[in-house]
């Protein structure tokens, strides 16, 4: 009976990858595995968003009417301008990361330091901008009334321009009964009360004849439906349930609450990735300054964190497209 002996030479021909399969080190391979798994996670989130939007397409908020604010430019409607600026900054930070990796291949410590610093600055600007956008989205600008069926009634003038509640509503004096444990309602959570009640809004609406109500339902040309004066007053009195200011996980003055849920979850998840990338970049940056990689004669760690940063930028391109452009 013959015995087959597998020699080291045969094993080498069978595998051929050694300790660096695909000419990549173990660390780079693990980074690629993480990126692929994380890409599948983001794909699932965006697919869920797309499905929900398609299901409620007739009542989905219009991005051009939601993201119109720019810091230090109050009262001006500039749709998508600041989001475009955020996207530009993040893409440019990816460019500086490419330059940092290239400088690392040439063992140029000075250029790696410079481009890593610029990448960190770009990441911080993006994270700060996203935090500002969240705060603006949560606070709101115009306010609306939520109906008993969960729909949103917004207020416009005769020309179709949005009108804020503060421009025509005067808050009345109302007593608030605080829910306490002694009342046996310790399990009831209370949020902050809106600035106005539905009754306040009705009185203000009746006192301004030029106001109309715009529903969240879209017409065939993609515009929200504007009701007549009589129908507006009828809807407000018959179905008005709650005054909504801004957006949270339960209410959304811009339209469907699902839009706010997905916005907070997906942009927040991406923002966490960017923040984590900034932290990693700062750590690598200080290692570069201290000469750690110069002593090793290898800047592979810069390349590894660069792969992660490019992935974060690429994901934002899809998030930007799904949330803001489509």
C-alpha positions in Angstrom: 0.0 0.0 0.0 1.5 3.3 -1.1 1.6 6.4 1.1 1.4 9.9 -0.3 3.7 12.4 1.3 2.9 16.1 1.1 6.1 18.0 1.1 6.7 21.6 2.0 7.3 22.4 -1.6 3.9 20.9 -2.6 2.2 22.9 0.2 3.8 26.1 -1.1 2.5 25.5 -4.6 -1.0 24.7 -3.3 -1.3 27.8 -1.1 1.2 30.2 -2.4 0.0 33.1 -0.3 2.4 32.7 2.6 1.5 34.9 5.6 0.3 37.7 3.2 -2.6 36.4 1.1 -3.5 38.6 -1.8 -0.3 40.5 -1.1 -1.9 42.1 2.0 -0.8 41.9 5.6 -3.0 40.3 8.3 -4.0 43.8 9.6 -5.1 45.0 6.2 -7.1 41.8 5.5 -8.9 42.2 8.8 -9.7 45.8 8.0 -11.2 44.6 4.7 -13.3 42.0 6.4 -14.6 44.7 8.8 -15.4 47.0 5.9 -17.3 44.3 4.0 -19.4 43.4 7.0 -20.1 47.0 7.9 -21.0 47.7 4.3 -23.7 45.0 4.5 -25.0 46.6 7.7 -25.4 50.0 6.0 -26.9 48.3 3.0 -29.6 46.8 5.2 -30.4 50.2 6.8 -30.6 52.0 3.4 -32.7 49.2 1.9 -35.1 49.5 4.9 -35.2 53.3 4.3 -35.9 52.8 0.6 -38.7 50.3 1.3 -40.4 52.6 3.9 -40.1 55.6 1.6 -41.7 53.7 -1.3 -44.5 52.5 0.9 -45.3 56.0 2.2 -44.2 57.9 -0.9 -47.4 60.0 -1.0 -46.6 61.5 2.4 -42.8 61.5 2.6 -41.1 64.8 3.5 -39.4 66.8 0.7 -35.7 67.1 1.5 -35.5 70.6 -0.2 -38.0 71.9 2.4 -36.5 70.2 5.4 -32.7 70.9 5.0 -32.7 74.6 4.2 -30.7 76.1 7.0 -27.2 77.4 7.0 -25.3 78.5 10.2 -25.2 82.3 10.8 -27.7 82.9 7.9 -31.0 82.9 9.8 -34.3 83.4 8.0 -32.9 82.5 4.6 -34.1 79.5 2.6 -31.0 77.8 1.1 -32.0 74.2 0.3 -29.2 71.6 0.5 -26.4 74.2 0.5 -25.0 73.3 3.9 -25.4 69.5 3.3 -23.5 70.0 0.1 -20.8 71.8 2.0 -20.6 69.0 4.5 -20.3 66.4 1.7 -17.5 68.5 0.0 -15.5 68.7 3.2 -15.7 64.9 3.8 -14.7 64.1 0.2 -11.8 66.5 0.5 -10.7 64.8 3.7 -10.6 61.6 1.8 -8.3 63.3 -0.8 -5.9 64.4 2.0 -5.9 60.9 3.4 -4.9 59.6 0.0 -2.0 62.1 0.0 -1.0 61.0 3.5 -0.9 57.3 2.4 1.1 58.2 -0.6 3.6 60.2 1.5 3.8 57.3 3.8 4.9 55.0 0.9 7.7 57.5 0.3 8.6 57.6 4.0 8.0 61.4 4.1 7.1 62.1 7.7 6.5 65.8 7.2 3.9 65.3 4.5 2.2 62.5 6.3 1.9 64.7 9.4 0.4 67.6 7.3 -2.1 65.6 5.4 -3.2 63.6 8.5 -3.8 66.9 10.3 -5.9 68.2 7.4 -7.9 65.0 7.4 -8.6 65.3 11.1 -9.7 68.9 10.6 -12.1 67.9 7.8 -13.5 65.1 10.0 -14.1 67.4 12.9 -15.9 70.0 10.7 -18.1 67.2 9.4 -19.0 65.9 12.8 -19.6 69.4 14.2 -21.8 70.2 11.1 -23.8 67.0 11.6 -24.4 67.8 15.3 -25.6 71.3 14.3 -27.9 69.8 11.7 -29.3 67.4 14.3 -30.0 70.3 16.7 -31.7 72.3 14.0 -33.8 69.3 12.9 -34.9 68.6 16.5 -35.7 72.2 17.3 -37.6 72.8 14.1 -38.4 76.2 12.5 -42.1 76.5 11.6 -44.1 74.1 13.7 -47.2 72.2 12.7 -50.3 70.5 14.0 -50.6 66.7 14.1 -54.1 65.2 13.4 -55.8 62.4 15.2 -54.8 60.1 12.3 -51.1 61.0 12.7 -50.9 63.3 9.7 -49.2 66.7 9.7 -50.9 70.1 8.9 -48.5 72.8 8.0 -49.4 76.5 7.5 -48.7 78.6 4.4 -49.6 82.0 3.1 -51.6 82.8 -0.1 -48.4 82.4 -2.1 -47.6 78.9 -0.7 -44.7 80.0 1.6 -44.4 78.3 5.0 -45.5 80.4 8.0 -44.2 79.7 11.4 -46.6 79.3 14.4 -44.9 82.1 16.2 -45.9 84.5 13.5 -49.6 84.2 14.0 -50.2 82.3 17.3 -50.4 83.9 20.7 -49.8 81.5 23.6 -52.7 81.5 26.1 -52.5 80.9 29.8 -52.9 77.2 30.5 -52.3 75.2 33.7 -50.2 72.1 33.5 -50.8 69.1 35.8 -47.5 67.4 36.3 -47.7 63.6 36.3 -46.1 62.3 39.5 -45.6 59.0 41.3 -48.1 59.9 44.0 -50.8 60.1 41.3 -50.2 56.5 40.4 -48.8 57.4 37.0 -45.1 56.8 37.7 -44.9 54.7 34.5 -46.1 57.6 32.3 -43.2 59.5 30.7 -43.8 63.2 29.9 -42.0 65.1 27.2 -41.7 68.9 27.2 -44.9 70.7 26.3 -45.1 72.6 23.0 -45.2 76.4 23.1 -48.9 76.5 22.0 -52.0 74.4 22.3 -54.3 73.5 19.4 -56.8 76.0 20.6 -54.2 78.7 20.4 -53.4 77.8 16.9 -57.1 77.8 15.9 -57.6 81.3 17.3 -54.6 82.6 15.5 -55.6 80.9 12.3 -59.1 82.4 12.4 -57.6 85.9 13.0 -55.5 85.7 9.8 -57.5 85.3 6.7 -54.5 84.9 4.4 -53.4 81.6 6.0 -54.1 78.2 4.5 -53.2 74.7 5.5 -50.9 72.4 3.6 -51.1 68.6 4.2 -48.3 66.1 4.0 -49.9 64.3 1.0 -48.2 65.0 -2.3 -49.9 65.8 -5.6 -49.0 64.2 -8.9 -46.4 66.9 -9.6 -44.6 66.2 -6.3 -45.9 69.2 -4.4 -47.8 69.1 -1.1 -51.6 69.6 -1.2 -52.8 73.0 -0.2 -56.4 73.1 1.2 -58.9 75.9 0.7 -59.6 78.4 3.5 -62.9 76.6 4.5 -61.4 73.1 4.3 -58.3 74.3 6.2 -60.4 75.6 9.1 -62.5 72.5 9.0 -59.5 70.1 9.2 -57.9 72.1 12.0 -61.0 72.1 14.2 -62.1 68.6 13.5 -58.8 66.7 13.5 -56.2 68.9 15.3 -54.8 66.9 18.1 -51.3 68.1 19.0 -48.9 71.0 18.2 -45.6 69.6 16.9 -42.4 71.7 17.0 -39.3 70.1 15.4 -38.8 66.4 15.1 -38.1 63.5 17.5 -38.6 59.7 17.5 -42.4 60.1 18.0 -43.4 63.3 16.1 -42.1 65.1 13.1 -43.3 68.6 11.9 -42.0 67.9 8.4 -44.2 64.8 7.8 -44.0 61.1 8.5 -42.3 60.2 11.8 -40.5 57.4 10.0 -38.5 59.9 8.2 -37.2 61.3 11.4 -36.6 57.8 12.8 -34.4 56.8 9.8 -32.7 60.2 9.8 -31.6 59.9 13.4 -30.6 56.3 13.1 -28.7 56.2 9.8 -27.0 59.6 10.0 -26.3 59.0 13.7 -24.8 55.6 12.9 -22.7 57.1 10.2 -21.7 60.1 12.4 -20.5 57.6 15.0 -18.3 56.0 12.3 -16.9 59.4 11.4 -16.2 60.3 15.0 -14.5 56.9 15.6 -12.4 57.6 12.4 -11.4 61.0 13.8 -10.3 59.4 17.1 -8.3 56.8 15.2 -6.7 59.4 13.0 -5.7 61.5 16.0 -4.0 58.4 17.5 -2.2 57.6 14.3 -1.3 61.3 13.9 0.5 61.4 17.2 2.3 58.2 16.4 3.5 59.8 13.2 4.6 62.9 15.1 6.5 60.8 17.6 8.3 59.0 14.8 6.8 55.5 15.6 6.3 54.5 12.0 9.5 56.2 10.8 11.4 53.9 13.1 9.6 50.9 11.7 10.3 52.1 8.1 6.6 51.4 7.4 3.5 53.6 7.4 1.1 50.7 7.0 -1.0 51.9 9.9 -1.8 55.1 8.0 -2.9 53.0 5.1 -5.1 50.8 7.3 -6.9 53.8 8.9 -7.1 55.3 5.4 -9.1 52.3 4.2 -11.6 52.9 7.0 -11.8 56.6 6.3 -12.4 56.0 2.6 -15.2 53.6 3.5 -16.8 56.2 5.7 -16.7 58.7 2.9 -18.2 56.3 0.4 -21.0 55.4 2.8 -21.9 59.1 3.1 -22.2 59.4 -0.6 -25.0 56.8 -0.5 -26.6 58.3 2.6 -26.4 61.7 0.9 -28.0 60.3 -2.2 -30.8 58.4 -0.5 -31.7 61.1 2.1 -31.1 64.4 0.4 -31.1 63.9 -3.4 -33.6 61.2 -4.3 
